[in-house]
Amino acid sequence: MKILILGIDGMIGHKIAQSLSEDFILIGSTRKNISNSDIGIKNCNLITHNFITDNTSTLL
């Protein structure tokens, strides 16, 4: 199962990701340029995108 976590670099988002990363395929969004090791996750696809200011049609 794939799980999308919006704000994966935030206080709650990274803790949710750490607890789910062993059992699920994670996709996380962030506005910062970070790596998986910055938030303590081994397997995760990170998307660097600002959903407020950037064009979301390019994601589809």
mmCIF file as Biopython writes it, N, C-alpha, C and O atoms, coordinates in Angstrom:
data_model
#
loop_
_atom_site.group_PDB
_atom_site.id
_atom_site.type_symbol
_atom_site.label_atom_id
_atom_site.label_alt_id
_atom_site.label_comp_id
_atom_site.label_asym_id
_atom_site.label_entity_id
_atom_site.label_seq_id
_atom_site.pdbx_PDB_ins_code
_atom_site.Cartn_x
_atom_site.Cartn_y
_atom_site.Cartn_z
_atom_site.occupancy
_atom_site.B_iso_or_equiv
_atom_site.auth_seq_id
_atom_site.auth_asym_id
_atom_site.pdbx_PDB_model_num
ATOM 1   N N  . MET A ? 1  ? 0.839  -1.163 0.000   1.0 0.0 1  A 1 
ATOM 2   C CA . MET A ? 1  ? 0.000  0.000  0.000   1.0 0.0 1  A 1 
ATOM 3   C C  . MET A ? 1  ? 0.894  1.238  0.000   1.0 0.0 1  A 1 
ATOM 4   O O  . MET A ? 1  ? 1.921  1.258  0.678   1.0 0.0 1  A 1 
ATOM 5   N N  . LYS A ? 2  ? 0.515  2.264  -0.749  1.0 0.0 2  A 1 
ATOM 6   C CA . LYS A ? 2  ? 1.244  3.528  -0.803  1.0 0.0 2  A 1 
ATOM 7   C C  . LYS A ? 2  ? 0.521  4.551  0.068   1.0 0.0 2  A 1 
ATOM 8   O O  . LYS A ? 2  ? -0.707 4.633  0.071   1.0 0.0 2  A 1 
ATOM 9   N N  . ILE A ? 3  ? 1.311  5.328  0.804   1.0 0.0 3  A 1 
ATOM 10  C CA . ILE A ? 3  ? 0.754  6.358  1.674   1.0 0.0 3  A 1 
ATOM 11  C C  . ILE A ? 3  ? 1.429  7.683  1.346   1.0 0.0 3  A 1 
ATOM 12  O O  . ILE A ? 3  ? 2.655  7.764  1.280   1.0 0.0 3  A 1 
ATOM 13  N N  . LEU A ? 4  ? 0.621  8.722  1.141   1.0 0.0 4  A 1 
ATOM 14  C CA . LEU A ? 4  ? 1.121  10.066 0.892   1.0 0.0 4  A 1 
ATOM 15  C C  . LEU A ? 4  ? 1.073  10.849 2.194   1.0 0.0 4  A 1 
ATOM 16  O O  . LEU A ? 4  ? 0.026  10.938 2.835   1.0 0.0 4  A 1 
ATOM 17  N N  . ILE A ? 5  ? 2.210  11.417 2.583   1.0 0.0 5  A 1 
ATOM 18  C CA . ILE A ? 5  ? 2.283  12.235 3.788   1.0 0.0 5  A 1 
ATOM 19  C C  . ILE A ? 5  ? 2.650  13.650 3.365   1.0 0.0 5  A 1 
ATOM 20  O O  . ILE A ? 5  ? 3.751  13.900 2.875   1.0 0.0 5  A 1 
ATOM 21  N N  . LEU A ? 6  ? 1.714  14.567 3.562   1.0 0.0 6  A 1 
ATOM 22  C CA . LEU A ? 6  ? 1.965  15.971 3.246   1.0 0.0 6  A 1 
ATOM 23  C C  . LEU A ? 6  ? 2.663  16.613 4.436   1.0 0.0 6  A 1 
ATOM 24  O O  . LEU A ? 6  ? 2.215  16.459 5.572   1.0 0.0 6  A 1 
ATOM 25  N N  . GLY A ? 7  ? 3.737  17.318 4.194   1.0 0.0 7  A 1 
ATOM 26  C CA . GLY A ? 7  ? 4.504  17.929 5.270   1.0 0.0 7  A 1 
ATOM 27  C C  . GLY A ? 7  ? 5.336  16.919 6.033   1.0 0.0 7  A 1 
ATOM 28  O O  . GLY A ? 7  ? 5.348  16.912 7.264   1.0 0.0 7  A 1 
ATOM 29  N N  . ILE A ? 8  ? 6.030  16.068 5.298   1.0 0.0 8  A 1 
ATOM 30  C CA . ILE A ? 8  ? 6.787  14.977 5.917   1.0 0.0 8  A 1 
ATOM 31  C C  . ILE A ? 8  ? 7.961  15.480 6.757   1.0 0.0 8  A 1 
ATOM 32  O O  . ILE A ? 8  ? 8.481  14.731 7.585   1.0 0.0 8  A 1 
ATOM 33  N N  . ASP A ? 9  ? 8.385  16.717 6.567   1.0 0.0 9  A 1 
ATOM 34  C CA . ASP A ? 9  ? 9.490  17.249 7.357   1.0 0.0 9  A 1 
ATOM 35  C C  . ASP A ? 9  ? 9.015  18.008 8.598   1.0 0.0 9  A 1 
ATOM 36  O O  . ASP A ? 9  ? 9.827  18.582 9.324   1.0 0.0 9  A 1 
ATOM 37  N N  . GLY A ? 10 ? 7.716  18.010 8.839   1.0 0.0 10 A 1 
ATOM 38  C CA . GLY A ? 10 ? 7.170  18.681 10.014  1.0 0.0 10 A 1 
ATOM 39  C C  . GLY A ? 10 ? 7.230  17.822 11.264  1.0 0.0 10 A 1 
ATOM 40  O O  . GLY A ? 10 ? 7.679  16.677 11.223  1.0 0.0 10 A 1 
ATOM 41  N N  . MET A ? 11 ? 6.776  18.384 12.372  1.0 0.0 11 A 1 
ATOM 42  C CA . MET A ? 11 ? 6.865  17.723 13.660  1.0 0.0 11 A 1 
ATOM 43  C C  . MET A ? 11 ? 6.059  16.418 13.699  1.0 0.0 11 A 1 
ATOM 44  O O  . MET A ? 11 ? 6.542  15.409 14.212  1.0 0.0 11 A 1 
ATOM 45  N N  . ILE A ? 12 ? 4.865  16.433 13.173  1.0 0.0 12 A 1 
ATOM 46  C CA . ILE A ? 12 ? 4.029  15.231 13.185  1.0 0.0 12 A 1 
ATOM 47  C C  . ILE A ? 12 ? 4.308  14.355 11.971  1.0 0.0 12 A 1 
ATOM 48  O O  . ILE A ? 12 ? 4.349  13.130 12.087  1.0 0.0 12 A 1 
ATOM 49  N N  . GLY A ? 13 ? 4.499  14.971 10.808  1.0 0.0 13 A 1 
ATOM 50  C CA . GLY A ? 13 ? 4.690  14.218 9.575   1.0 0.0 13 A 1 
ATOM 51  C C  . GLY A ? 13 ? 5.876  13.281 9.600   1.0 0.0 13 A 1 
ATOM 52  O O  . GLY A ? 13 ? 5.774  12.150 9.124   1.0 0.0 13 A 1 
ATOM 53  N N  . HIS A ? 14 ? 6.999  13.721 10.143  1.0 0.0 14 A 1 
ATOM 54  C CA . HIS A ? 14 ? 8.177  12.852 10.139  1.0 0.0 14 A 1 
ATOM 55  C C  . HIS A ? 14 ? 8.039  11.718 11.148  1.0 0.0 14 A 1 
ATOM 56  O O  . HIS A ? 14 ? 8.597  10.641 10.936  1.0 0.0 14 A 1 
ATOM 57  N N  . LYS A ? 15 ? 7.310  11.935 12.240  1.0 0.0 15 A 1 
ATOM 58  C CA . LYS A ? 15 ? 7.078  10.850 13.203  1.0 0.0 15 A 1 
ATOM 59  C C  . LYS A ? 15 ? 6.129  9.800  12.623  1.0 0.0 15 A 1 
ATOM 60  O O  . LYS A ? 15 ? 6.325  8.602  12.832  1.0 0.0 15 A 1 
ATOM 61  N N  . ILE A ? 16 ? 5.111  10.241 11.902  1.0 0.0 16 A 1 
ATOM 62  C CA . ILE A ? 16 ? 4.208  9.301  11.228  1.0 0.0 16 A 1 
ATOM 63  C C  . ILE A ? 16 ? 4.988  8.500  10.195  1.0 0.0 16 A 1 
ATOM 64  O O  . ILE A ? 16 ? 4.820  7.285  10.092  1.0 0.0 16 A 1 
ATOM 65  N N  . ALA A ? 17 ? 5.833  9.170  9.437   1.0 0.0 17 A 1 
ATOM 66  C CA . ALA A ? 17 ? 6.634  8.495  8.412   1.0 0.0 17 A 1 
ATOM 67  C C  . ALA A ? 17 ? 7.588  7.482  9.025   1.0 0.0 17 A 1 
ATOM 68  O O  . ALA A ? 17 ? 7.752  6.386  8.488   1.0 0.0 17 A 1 
ATOM 69  N N  . GLN A ? 18 ? 8.218  7.831  10.138  1.0 0.0 18 A 1 
ATOM 70  C CA . GLN A ? 18 ? 9.140  6.903  10.790  1.0 0.0 18 A 1 
ATOM 71  C C  . GLN A ? 18 ? 8.420  5.647  11.257  1.0 0.0 18 A 1 
ATOM 72  O O  . GLN A ? 18 ? 8.977  4.552  11.175  1.0 0.0 18 A 1 
ATOM 73  N N  . SER A ? 19 ? 7.199  5.785  11.743  1.0 0.0 19 A 1 
ATOM 74  C CA . SER A ? 19 ? 6.476  4.612  12.234  1.0 0.0 19 A 1 
ATOM 75  C C  . SER A ? 19 ? 5.894  3.763  11.107  1.0 0.0 19 A 1 
ATOM 76  O O  . SER A ? 19 ? 5.698  2.562  11.290  1.0 0.0 19 A 1 
ATOM 77  N N  . LEU A ? 20 ? 5.612  4.355  9.949   1.0 0.0 20 A 1 
ATOM 78  C CA . LEU A ? 20 ? 5.000  3.611  8.845   1.0 0.0 20 A 1 
ATOM 79  C C  . LEU A ? 20 ? 5.999  3.125  7.797   1.0 0.0 20 A 1 
ATOM 80  O O  . LEU A ? 20 ? 5.641  2.323  6.935   1.0 0.0 20 A 1 
ATOM 81  N N  . SER A ? 21 ? 7.241  3.596  7.857   1.0 0.0 21 A 1 
ATOM 82  C CA . SER A ? 21 ? 8.189  3.330  6.770   1.0 0.0 21 A 1 
ATOM 83  C C  . SER A ? 21 ? 8.586  1.861  6.645   1.0 0.0 21 A 1 
ATOM 84  O O  . SER A ? 21 ? 8.997  1.438  5.565   1.0 0.0 21 A 1 
ATOM 85  N N  . GLU A ? 22 ? 8.480  1.091  7.687   1.0 0.0 22 A 1 
ATOM 86  C CA . GLU A ? 22 ? 8.853  -0.326 7.625   1.0 0.0 22 A 1 
ATOM 87  C C  . GLU A ? 22 ? 7.805  -1.173 6.901   1.0 0.0 22 A 1 
ATOM 88  O O  . GLU A ? 22 ? 8.140  -2.191 6.295   1.0 0.0 22 A 1 
ATOM 89  N N  . ASP A ? 23 ? 6.538  -0.755 6.963   1.0 0.0 23 A 1 
ATOM 90  C CA . ASP A ? 23 ? 5.450  -1.590 6.466   1.0 0.0 23 A 1 
ATOM 91  C C  . ASP A ? 23 ? 4.794  -1.093 5.183   1.0 0.0 23 A 1 
ATOM 92  O O  . ASP A ? 23 ? 4.072  -1.850 4.535   1.0 0.0 23 A 1 
ATOM 93  N N  . PHE A ? 24 ? 5.028  0.157  4.803   1.0 0.0 24 A 1 
ATOM 94  C CA . PHE A ? 24 ? 4.327  0.731  3.665   1.0 0.0 24 A 1 
ATOM 95  C C  . PHE A ? 24 ? 5.293  1.469  2.744   1.0 0.0 24 A 1 
ATOM 96  O O  . PHE A ? 24 ? 6.413  1.797  3.136   1.0 0.0 24 A 1 
ATOM 97  N N  . ILE A ? 25 ? 4.848  1.726  1.519   1.0 0.0 25 A 1 
ATOM 98  C CA . ILE A ? 25 ? 5.590  2.557  0.572   1.0 0.0 25 A 1 
ATOM 99  C C  . ILE A ? 25 ? 5.153  3.995  0.822   1.0 0.0 25 A 1 
ATOM 100 O O  . ILE A ? 25 ? 3.975  4.327  0.687   1.0 0.0 25 A 1 
ATOM 101 N N  . LEU A ? 26 ? 6.105  4.840  1.186   1.0 0.0 26 A 1 
ATOM 102 C CA . LEU A ? 26 ? 5.772  6.215  1.533   1.0 0.0 26 A 1 
ATOM 103 C C  . LEU A ? 26 ? 6.168  7.182  0.433   1.0 0.0 26 A 1 
ATOM 104 O O  . LEU A ? 26 ? 7.212  7.044  -0.205  1.0 0.0 26 A 1 
ATOM 105 N N  . ILE A ? 27 ? 5.303  8.165  0.232   1.0 0.0 27 A 1 
ATOM 106 C CA . ILE A ? 27 ? 5.575  9.297  -0.641  1.0 0.0 27 A 1 
ATOM 107 C C  . ILE A ? 27 ? 5.347  10.527 0.218   1.0 0.0 27 A 1 
ATOM 108 O O  . ILE A ? 27 ? 4.266  10.716 0.775   1.0 0.0 27 A 1 
ATOM 109 N N  . GLY A ? 28 ? 6.361  11.356 0.323   1.0 0.0 28 A 1 
ATOM 110 C CA . GLY A ? 28 ? 6.258  12.519 1.192   1.0 0.0 28 A 1 
ATOM 111 C C  . GLY A ? 28 ? 6.491  13.808 0.451   1.0 0.0 28 A 1 
ATOM 112 O O  . GLY A ? 28 ? 7.342  13.885 -0.436  1.0 0.0 28 A 1 
ATOM 113 N N  . SER A ? 29 ? 5.729  14.829 0.817   1.0 0.0 29 A 1 
ATOM 114 C CA . SER A ? 29 ? 5.929  16.140 0.202   1.0 0.0 29 A 1 
ATOM 115 C C  . SER A ? 29 ? 6.598  17.071 1.205   1.0 0.0 29 A 1 
ATOM 116 O O  . SER A ? 29 ? 6.347  17.007 2.408   1.0 0.0 29 A 1 
ATOM 117 N N  . THR A ? 30 ? 7.448  17.929 0.678   1.0 0.0 30 A 1 
ATOM 118 C CA . THR A ? 30 ? 8.146  18.903 1.498   1.0 0.0 30 A 1 
ATOM 119 C C  . THR A ? 30 ? 8.417  20.149 0.678   1.0 0.0 30 A 1 
ATOM 120 O O  . THR A ? 30 ? 8.542  20.083 -0.545  1.0 0.0 30 A 1 
ATOM 121 N N  . ARG A ? 31 ? 8.509  21.285 1.355   1.0 0.0 31 A 1 
ATOM 122 C CA . ARG A ? 31 ? 8.882  22.519 0.675   1.0 0.0 31 A 1 
ATOM 123 C C  . ARG A ? 31 ? 10.387 22.741 0.723   1.0 0.0 31 A 1 
ATOM 124 O O  . ARG A ? 31 ? 10.916 23.590 0.006   1.0 0.0 31 A 1 
ATOM 125 N N  . LYS A ? 32 ? 11.078 21.981 1.565   1.0 0.0 32 A 1 
ATOM 126 C CA . LYS A ? 32 ? 12.528 22.124 1.724   1.0 0.0 32 A 1 
ATOM 127 C C  . LYS A ? 32 ? 13.254 21.090 0.873   1.0 0.0 32 A 1 
ATOM 128 O O  . LYS A ? 32 ? 12.676 20.080 0.475   1.0 0.0 32 A 1 
ATOM 129 N N  . ASN A ? 33 ? 14.511 21.353 0.604   1.0 0.0 33 A 1 
ATOM 130 C CA . ASN A ? 33 ? 15.342 20.404 -0.128  1.0 0.0 33 A 1 
ATOM 131 C C  . ASN A ? 33 ? 16.047 19.514 0.896   1.0 0.0 33 A 1 
ATOM 132 O O  . ASN A ? 33 ? 17.140 19.845 1.355   1.0 0.0 33 A 1 
ATOM 133 N N  . ILE A ? 34 ? 15.427 18.383 1.257   1.0 0.0 34 A 1 
ATOM 134 C CA . ILE A ? 34 ? 15.958 17.490 2.284   1.0 0.0 34 A 1 
ATOM 135 C C  . ILE A ? 34 ? 16.146 16.094 1.710   1.0 0.0 34 A 1 
ATOM 136 O O  . ILE A ? 34 ? 15.688 15.793 0.608   1.0 0.0 34 A 1 
ATOM 137 N N  . SER A ? 35 ? 16.822 15.253 2.469   1.0 0.0 35 A 1 
ATOM 138 C CA . SER A ? 35 ? 16.997 13.857 2.072   1.0 0.0 35 A 1 
ATOM 139 C C  . SER A ? 35 ? 16.307 12.964 3.099   1.0 0.0 35 A 1 
ATOM 140 O O  . SER A ? 35 ? 15.879 13.428 4.156   1.0 0.0 35 A 1 
ATOM 141 N N  . ASN A ? 36 ? 16.208 11.684 2.775   1.0 0.0 36 A 1 
ATOM 142 C CA . ASN A ? 36 ? 15.574 10.731 3.685   1.0 0.0 36 A 1 
ATOM 143 C C  . ASN A ? 36 ? 16.287 10.671 5.028   1.0 0.0 36 A 1 
ATOM 144 O O  . ASN A ? 36 ? 15.643 10.543 6.069   1.0 0.0 36 A 1 
ATOM 145 N N  . SER A ? 37 ? 17.600 10.761 5.008   1.0 0.0 37 A 1 
ATOM 146 C CA . SER A ? 37 ? 18.358 10.668 6.259   1.0 0.0 37 A 1 
ATOM 147 C C  . SER A ? 37 ? 18.125 11.879 7.168   1.0 0.0 37 A 1 
ATOM 148 O O  . SER A ? 37 ? 18.301 11.779 8.382   1.0 0.0 37 A 1 
ATOM 149 N N  . ASP A ? 38 ? 17.736 13.011 6.598   1.0 0.0 38 A 1 
ATOM 150 C CA . ASP A ? 38 ? 17.456 14.198 7.414   1.0 0.0 38 A 1 
ATOM 151 C C  . ASP A ? 38 ? 16.263 13.993 8.343   1.0 0.0 38 A 1 
ATOM 152 O O  . ASP A ? 38 ? 16.196 14.593 9.415   1.0 0.0 38 A 1 
ATOM 153 N N  . ILE A ? 39 ? 15.326 13.148 7.931   1.0 0.0 39 A 1 
ATOM 154 C CA . ILE A ? 39 ? 14.148 12.901 8.767   1.0 0.0 39 A 1 
ATOM 155 C C  . ILE A ? 39 ? 14.122 11.488 9.333   1.0 0.0 39 A 1 
ATOM 156 O O  . ILE A ? 39 ? 13.144 11.085 9.961   1.0 0.0 39 A 1 
ATOM 157 N N  . GLY A ? 40 ? 15.189 10.743 9.112   1.0 0.0 40 A 1 
ATOM 158 C CA . GLY A ? 40 ? 15.319 9.426  9.729   1.0 0.0 40 A 1 
ATOM 159 C C  . GLY A ? 40 ? 14.506 8.326  9.089   1.0 0.0 40 A 1 
ATOM 160 O O  . GLY A ? 40 ? 14.002 7.442  9.783   1.0 0.0 40 A 1 
ATOM 161 N N  . ILE A ? 41 ? 14.368 8.366  7.766   1.0 0.0 41 A 1 
ATOM 162 C CA . ILE A ? 41 ? 13.584 7.364  7.044   1.0 0.0 41 A 1 
ATOM 163 C C  . ILE A ? 41 ? 14.465 6.723  5.985   1.0 0.0 41 A 1 
ATOM 164 O O  . ILE A ? 41 ? 15.201 7.410  5.277   1.0 0.0 41 A 1 
ATOM 165 N N  . LYS A ? 42 ? 14.385 5.401  5.882   1.0 0.0 42 A 1 
ATOM 166 C CA . LYS A ? 42 ? 15.220 4.694  4.910   1.0 0.0 42 A 1 
ATOM 167 C C  . LYS A ? 42 ? 14.597 4.695  3.521   1.0 0.0 42 A 1 
ATOM 168 O O  . LYS A ? 42 ? 15.256 5.068  2.551   1.0 0.0 42 A 1 
ATOM 169 N N  . ASN A ? 43 ? 13.352 4.289  3.414   1.0 0.0 43 A 1 
ATOM 170 C CA . ASN A ? 43 ? 12.703 4.148  2.106   1.0 0.0 43 A 1 
ATOM 171 C C  . ASN A ? 43 ? 11.528 5.110  1.998   1.0 0.0 43 A 1 
ATOM 172 O O  . ASN A ? 43 ? 10.494 4.920  2.639   1.0 0.0 43 A 1 
ATOM 173 N N  . CYS A ? 44 ? 11.698 6.137  1.185   1.0 0.0 44 A 1 
ATOM 174 C CA . CYS A ? 44 ? 10.623 7.094  0.972   1.0 0.0 44 A 1 
ATOM 175 C C  . CYS A ? 44 ? 10.921 7.881  -0.296  1.0 0.0 44 A 1 
ATOM 176 O O  . CYS A ? 44 ? 12.067 8.251  -0.548  1.0 0.0 44 A 1 
ATOM 177 N N  . ASN A ? 45 ? 9.900  8.134  -1.082  1.0 0.0 45 A 1 
ATOM 178 C CA . ASN A ? 45 ? 10.029 8.998  -2.255  1.0 0.0 45 A 1 
ATOM 179 C C  . ASN A ? 45 ? 9.641  10.406 -1.830  1.0 0.0 45 A 1 
ATOM 180 O O  . ASN A ? 45 ? 8.486  10.653 -1.483  1.0 0.0 45 A 1 
ATOM 181 N N  . LEU A ? 46 ? 10.591 11.324 -1.855  1.0 0.0 46 A 1 
ATOM 182 C CA . LEU A ? 46 ? 10.328 12.698 -1.451  1.0 0.0 46 A 1 
ATOM 183 C C  . LEU A ? 46 ? 10.041 13.567 -2.665  1.0 0.0 46 A 1 
ATOM 184 O O  . LEU A ? 46 ? 10.742 13.499 -3.675  1.0 0.0 46 A 1 
ATOM 185 N N  . ILE A ? 47 ? 9.009  14.377 -2.552  1.0 0.0 47 A 1 
ATOM 186 C CA . ILE A ? 47 ? 8.644  15.329 -3.591  1.0 0.0 47 A 1 
ATOM 187 C C  . ILE A ? 47 ? 8.838  16.724 -3.008  1.0 0.0 47 A 1 
ATOM 188 O O  . ILE A ? 47 ? 8.170  17.097 -2.043  1.0 0.0 47 A 1 
ATOM 189 N N  . THR A ? 48 ? 9.746  17.489 -3.590  1.0 0.0 48 A 1 
ATOM 190 C CA . THR A ? 48 ? 9.962  18.862 -3.146  1.0 0.0 48 A 1 
ATOM 191 C C  . THR A ? 48 ? 9.063  19.762 -3.972  1.0 0.0 48 A 1 
ATOM 192 O O  . THR A ? 48 ? 9.298  19.977 -5.161  1.0 0.0 48 A 1 
ATOM 193 N N  . HIS A ? 49 ? 8.025  20.286 -3.324  1.0 0.0 49 A 1 
ATOM 194 C CA . HIS A ? 49 ? 7.030  21.093 -4.032  1.0 0.0 49 A 1 
ATOM 195 C C  . HIS A ? 49 ? 6.308  21.972 -3.023  1.0 0.0 49 A 1 
ATOM 196 O O  . HIS A ? 49 ? 5.935  21.502 -1.949  1.0 0.0 49 A 1 
ATOM 197 N N  . ASN A ? 50 ? 6.111  23.223 -3.351  1.0 0.0 50 A 1 
ATOM 198 C CA . ASN A ? 50 ? 5.338  24.123 -2.515  1.0 0.0 50 A 1 
ATOM 199 C C  . ASN A ? 50 ? 3.927  24.183 -3.086  1.0 0.0 50 A 1 
ATOM 200 O O  . ASN A ? 50 ? 3.702  24.799 -4.128  1.0 0.0 50 A 1 
ATOM 201 N N  . PHE A ? 51 ? 2.985  23.553 -2.415  1.0 0.0 51 A 1 
ATOM 202 C CA . PHE A ? 51 ? 1.625  23.461 -2.925  1.0 0.0 51 A 1 
ATOM 203 C C  . PHE A ? 51 ? 0.893  24.803 -2.885  1.0 0.0 51 A 1 
ATOM 204 O O  . PHE A ? 51 ? -0.158 24.947 -3.510  1.0 0.0 51 A 1 
ATOM 205 N N  . ILE A ? 52 ? 1.426  25.774 -2.169  1.0 0.0 52 A 1 
ATOM 206 C CA . ILE A ? 52 ? 0.787  27.079 -2.089  1.0 0.0 52 A 1 
ATOM 207 C C  . ILE A ? 52 ? 1.182  27.958 -3.274  1.0 0.0 52 A 1 
ATOM 208 O O  . ILE A ? 52 ? 0.329  28.614 -3.873  1.0 0.0 52 A 1 
ATOM 209 N N  . THR A ? 53 ? 2.465  27.973 -3.612  1.0 0.0 53 A 1 
ATOM 210 C CA . THR A ? 53 ? 2.932  28.905 -4.642  1.0 0.0 53 A 1 
ATOM 211 C C  . THR A ? 53 ? 3.245  28.254 -5.985  1.0 0.0 53 A 1 
ATOM 212 O O  . THR A ? 53 ? 3.195  28.929 -7.013  1.0 0.0 53 A 1 
ATOM 213 N N  . ASP A ? 54 ? 3.563  26.973 -6.006  1.0 0.0 54 A 1 
ATOM 214 C CA . ASP A ? 54 ? 3.940  26.309 -7.252  1.0 0.0 54 A 1 
ATOM 215 C C  . ASP A ? 54 ? 2.713  25.813 -8.008  1.0 0.0 54 A 1 
ATOM 216 O O  . ASP A ? 54 ? 1.644  25.623 -7.429  1.0 0.0 54 A 1 
ATOM 217 N N  . ASN A ? 55 ? 2.885  25.610 -9.302  1.0 0.0 55 A 1 
ATOM 218 C CA . ASN A ? 55 ? 1.819  25.113 -10.157 1.0 0.0 55 A 1 
ATOM 219 C C  . ASN A ? 55 ? 1.635  23.616 -9.920  1.0 0.0 55 A 1 
ATOM 220 O O  . ASN A ? 55 ? 2.554  22.838 -10.173 1.0 0.0 55 A 1 
ATOM 221 N N  . THR A ? 56 ? 0.472  23.205 -9.443  1.0 0.0 56 A 1 
ATOM 222 C CA . THR A ? 56 ? 0.248  21.797 -9.130  1.0 0.0 56 A 1 
ATOM 223 C C  . THR A ? 56 ? -0.070 20.957 -10.360 1.0 0.0 56 A 1 
ATOM 224 O O  . THR A ? 56 ? -0.039 19.730 -10.276 1.0 0.0 56 A 1 
ATOM 225 N N  . SER A ? 57 ? -0.370 21.568 -11.488 1.0 0.0 57 A 1 
ATOM 226 C CA . SER A ? 57 ? -0.672 20.778 -12.682 1.0 0.0 57 A 1 
ATOM 227 C C  . SER A ? 57 ? 0.566  20.059 -13.207 1.0 0.0 57 A 1 
ATOM 228 O O  . SER A ? 57 ? 0.437  19.095 -13.962 1.0 0.0 57 A 1 
ATOM 229 N N  . THR A ? 58 ? 1.754  20.501 -12.827 1.0 0.0 58 A 1 
ATOM 230 C CA . THR A ? 58 ? 2.976  19.828 -13.268 1.0 0.0 58 A 1 
ATOM 231 C C  . THR A ? 58 ? 3.204  18.518 -12.526 1.0 0.0 58 A 1 
ATOM 232 O O  . THR A ? 58 ? 4.005  17.696 -12.970 1.0 0.0 58 A 1 
ATOM 233 N N  . LEU A ? 59 ? 2.523  18.308 -11.414 1.0 0.0 59 A 1 
ATOM 234 C CA . LEU A ? 59 ? 2.675  17.066 -10.660 1.0 0.0 59 A 1 
ATOM 235 C C  . LEU A ? 59 ? 1.943  15.902 -11.306 1.0 0.0 59 A 1 
ATOM 236 O O  . LEU A ? 59 ? 2.322  14.747 -11.108 1.0 0.0 59 A 1 
ATOM 237 N N  . LEU A ? 60 ? 0.912  16.186 -12.066 1.0 0.0 60 A 1 
ATOM 238 C CA . LEU A ? 60 ? 0.077  15.123 -12.637 1.0 0.0 60 A 1 
ATOM 239 C C  . LEU A ? 60 ? 0.642  14.554 -13.865 1.0 0.0 60 A 1 
ATOM 240 O O  . LEU A ? 60 ? 0.050  13.651 -14.456 1.0 0.0 60 A 1 
#
